[in-house]
Amino acid sequence: MTFDTICEVLMSEQMNTLSTASISYNYNSIAHSLDTAHELMSRRYMHPWWRIEKFLNVGSERVLKKEISKFKLFVSNVITKRRLLITRRHVTSQDQSTHHLVLLRT
């Protein structure tokens, strides 16, 4: 629920991770990746050798790196999608963007 809300507010992306629909499977995998990364980062406090694992790229640090890269890819795709959407809106009608600015000022 928190993940859905944060993504909707910050990225205007509806995740619907609580839904059982097949369309939200990709989003559920992103949520699972974040949960796994959070758990692995929390374990660092109990395992003093995590820096060695990170340096050697083995064990839980390898999994953590993979999960974080999944989330980074997701965020970069959302950013790219938003940039394209803004560019298309700007190119198609500059009058409408001016209209939105006027509405925001009133």
N, C-alpha and C positions, 0 to 999 in steps of 0.2 A: 504494500500500500504506500509506504513512504517512497520507495523507488519510483512508483508510478507518478506520484505527486511531484517529486523533484524533477523528473524528466519532462512532465507536462509544463511545469512552470518555467524551467530554465531553457528547455530546448523546443518547446511547443510540439513535443512528440508524445502521442498517446501510446503507452506501452501495453496496458491491459495484461499485466503479468498474472493477475488473479483469474483471468478468463481461461476456460478450457479449450477455447477455439484453436484450431491448428494454425491460424494466421499469426498468433502471438508466440509461436514456438521459438522463433529467432530471438524475440525479446526476453523470453523466459531463459534462454541460454545466456543472454547478457546478464540478467539478474543473478543467475546461478554463478557465473564467472565472478561477479562482484562479491557474492557471499563467500565463495571459496577464497578469493584474495583477502578479504577481511579476516577470515579465520586463520589463514596462513600468516598474515602480518601480526595477528594477536599472539600466535605461538612463538614469535621471536623473543618475547619477554621470558619465556620458559627455557629456551634453547640458546645458550651462549655461543654456540658454534654456527649460528646462521650466517655469519659473515664469510666463513670458510666455504659453506655450501653455495653462497651467492657468488663468490669468486670462482669456484669450480663449476658453477652452473649445474648442480646436482640436487637430487632430493626435492624437498618442498620448495626450495628457491627456484628451481626450474619450472615447477608447476605454477608458482606465483608469477613468474615472468610471462608465461604463456597466457594466463588469465588476464593479466593487465594489458597485454598486447591485443587481446580480443576486445576489451573495452575501448582501448585507444582507437582501434579500427572502426568500431561502432560510432564513436564520437566524431571522428574525422569524416565518416560518411554522412552523418547528420549535418555537420558544418558545410560540407560540399553541396548537399541537397538544398540547404537554406540559401547559400550563396547563389546557386543557379536560380532558385525561385525569386530571389530579390532582383537578380539581373534581368530575368524575364519580365517581371513586373515593371521594372524601370524602363526597359526598352519598349514594351508594348504600349504603355500609356504613362507619360509623365504628368498628364493632367490629373489622373487619379491619385498619384502620389502627393501632388500638391493639395488635392482635396483632403487626403488623410491628414496632412500637416495642419490644415485649417481646422479640421475637426478636433485634433489634439489640443490646439491652442484655446479653443472655446470652452 
